[in-house]
Amino acid sequence: MTDLFKCRKNCGACCIAPSISSTIPSMPNGKPAGIACFHLDENFQCKLFGNASRPLVCSRLKPCFEMCGTNRDQAMDYLTQLEQLTSN
């Protein structure tokens, strides 16, 4: 991944589509797939970005064309399919 690929404004797909099993502040049991993280603001930006309490899984997820596509709908579709393929 290169630093040239940045998160798309008003997207938040990675904070909605996948499940997160780690503890998140105010979400001690993580979050289910398809549900927006409590820390996603009205502009679909993470309020924990850069904060030490942000889950490691979130910090390690980096935007790339394969995951994000060219628009929010493509990102949601990709991440939803990935969630379905990797869930038990």
Residue pairs with C-beta under 8 A, 6 or more apart in sequence:
1 62
1 63
1 64
5 63
5 64
5 65
5 68
6 63
7 63
7 68
8 63
8 68
8 71
8 72
8 75
9 43
9 44
9 45
10 43
10 44
10 72
11 44
11 68
11 72
11 75
12 36
12 40
12 44
12 45
12 46
12 72
13 68
13 72
13 75
13 76
13 78
13 79
14 58
14 61
14 63
14 67
14 75
14 79
15 36
15 37
15 39
15 40
15 44
15 46
15 58
16 34
16 35
16 36
16 37
16 40
16 76
16 79
17 33
17 34
17 75
17 76
17 79
17 80
17 82
17 83
18 33
18 79
18 82
18 83
19 30
19 31
19 32
19 33
19 83
19 87
20 27
20 30
20 31
20 37
20 55
20 57
20 58
21 30
21 57
22 30
22 55
22 56
22 57
23 29
23 30
23 55
24 30
24 31
24 37
24 38
24 39
24 48
24 55
25 38
25 39
25 48
25 53
26 38
26 39
27 37
27 38
31 37
31 38
33 80
33 83
33 87
34 80
37 46
39 46
39 47
39 48
40 46
40 47
41 47
46 54
46 58
48 54
48 58
66 78
67 75
67 78
67 79
68 74
68 75
68 78
69 75
69 77
69 78
